[in-house]
Amino acid sequence: MAHISQSGLAGYLPFYDYNLHDNIKPWLLQTSQGETIAVNSILELQKLIGLNSIHGSPIELVLNWVRNLNPKVIPVVEQEVYHNQAEFLDWFTEALFYYSTKFDSLEVSSTQLEKGLAQLYMKREICNIVSCEGPARTDRPELLAKWRDRRIRPGFKPL
């Protein structure tokens, strides 16, 4: 079941918070005419890439579903890196350069606790990218041009 918060901004606006992993269906979102909708996506869309279902590509289904909600704004945060090459050595090399840069930046700008938490999170990502394939691989980040194309196809426009 989705976590729903109705506190809103300073208690004046209703606010609903749904997570994609809660298996939300479009009909569950009861929207009123004239209601302003915002959809926030932080590192969620990359988990839908590469999956297939009998109903089509999950990322395309989700983006079309979101488009039908007619949101006013959709902030999207995703990693810009391509770990989806056909050859293992290519995506391993890309991951090596990408994560070494992230670890270097942590050394300069983080406290010990922040470093530890970030390293745990990145360790999971690295293991998933390097050692998993098929349905076991949950992270498939792409380059900005591909993300832009994925958002334009269902009719979204950049700000």
C-alpha positions in Angstrom: 0.0 0.0 0.0 1.2 3.5 -0.8 2.3 5.9 2.0 -0.2 8.7 1.9 0.5 12.0 3.6 -2.3 14.6 3.7 -0.4 17.3 5.7 0.5 19.3 2.6 2.2 22.6 2.5 1.8 24.1 5.9 -1.4 22.1 6.2 -3.2 24.1 3.5 -2.9 21.9 0.5 -3.6 18.2 0.4 -0.5 16.2 -0.5 -0.3 12.6 -1.5 3.0 10.7 -1.7 3.0 7.5 -3.8 6.0 5.3 -4.5 6.4 3.5 -7.9 7.4 0.4 -6.0 4.1 0.4 -4.2 2.5 -0.9 -7.5 0.3 2.1 -7.9 -2.4 1.9 -10.6 -3.7 5.0 -12.5 -7.2 4.4 -11.3 -6.1 4.7 -7.6 -5.2 8.4 -8.2 -8.5 10.3 -7.9 -7.8 13.8 -9.3 -10.2 16.6 -9.4 -10.7 18.9 -12.4 -8.4 21.9 -12.1 -6.2 20.2 -9.5 -2.4 20.9 -9.9 -0.4 17.7 -10.1 3.4 17.4 -9.8 5.3 14.1 -10.3 8.7 13.9 -8.7 11.1 11.1 -9.8 14.4 10.6 -8.1 16.5 7.7 -9.4 13.4 5.6 -10.1 13.1 5.5 -13.9 16.4 3.8 -14.4 15.0 0.8 -12.6 12.4 0.4 -15.3 14.7 0.3 -18.2 15.5 -3.1 -19.7 12.5 -4.8 -18.2 9.9 -6.3 -20.4 6.3 -7.3 -19.8 3.5 -8.6 -21.8 2.0 -5.1 -21.8 5.0 -3.4 -23.2 8.1 -1.6 -21.8 7.5 -0.7 -18.1 9.3 2.7 -18.5 7.1 3.6 -21.5 3.9 2.5 -19.7 4.8 4.6 -16.6 5.7 7.7 -18.6 2.5 7.4 -20.6 0.5 6.9 -17.4 2.2 10.0 -15.9 1.5 12.0 -19.1 -2.2 11.1 -18.8 -2.3 12.6 -15.3 -1.4 15.9 -17.0 1.1 17.1 -14.4 2.2 20.8 -14.4 5.8 19.8 -13.5 7.9 16.7 -13.4 11.3 17.1 -11.8 13.5 14.1 -12.8 16.8 13.2 -11.2 18.7 10.4 -12.9 22.4 9.5 -13.3 23.9 10.4 -16.6 26.1 7.4 -17.5 25.7 4.5 -19.9 26.2 1.1 -18.4 24.2 -0.8 -21.0 26.7 -1.6 -23.7 26.6 -5.1 -25.2 30.2 -6.0 -24.2 30.9 -6.5 -20.5 34.4 -4.8 -20.7 32.8 -1.7 -22.1 30.3 -1.2 -19.3 32.8 -2.3 -16.7 35.2 0.4 -18.0 32.5 3.0 -18.0 31.5 2.1 -14.5 35.1 2.2 -13.3 35.6 5.8 -14.6 32.2 6.9 -13.3 32.5 5.6 -9.8 36.1 6.5 -9.4 35.0 10.1 -10.0 32.2 9.8 -7.5 34.6 8.4 -4.9 37.1 11.1 -5.5 34.5 13.8 -5.0 33.4 12.2 -1.7 36.9 12.4 -0.4 37.0 16.2 -0.8 33.5 17.2 0.2 32.1 14.8 2.8 32.2 14.0 6.4 33.2 10.5 7.5 29.5 9.5 8.1 28.4 10.9 4.7 31.3 9.0 3.0 30.3 5.8 4.7 26.7 6.0 3.8 27.4 7.0 0.2 30.0 4.2 -0.2 27.4 1.6 1.0 24.9 2.9 -1.5 27.4 3.0 -4.3 28.7 -0.5 -3.4 25.2 -1.8 -4.0 25.0 0.0 -7.4 28.4 -1.2 -8.5 27.7 -4.8 -7.6 24.4 -4.6 -9.5 26.0 -3.1 -12.6 29.0 -5.3 -12.7 27.6 -8.7 -11.6 24.0 -8.8 -12.6 22.2 -9.1 -15.9 18.6 -9.7 -17.1 15.9 -9.2 -14.5 18.4 -9.3 -11.6 19.9 -6.0 -12.8 17.9 -3.2 -11.3 19.9 -0.1 -12.4 20.3 0.9 -16.0 21.2 4.6 -16.2 21.4 6.3 -19.6 22.9 9.4 -21.1 21.0 12.7 -21.1 20.1 12.5 -24.8 18.4 9.2 -24.2 16.5 10.5 -21.1 15.4 13.5 -23.1 14.2 11.3 -25.9 12.3 9.1 -23.5 10.5 12.1 -22.0 9.7 13.7 -25.4 8.0 10.6 -26.9 5.0 10.7 -24.6 4.7 14.4 -25.0 6.6 16.0 -22.2 8.4 19.3 -22.8 11.6 20.5 -21.1 11.4 23.8 -19.1 
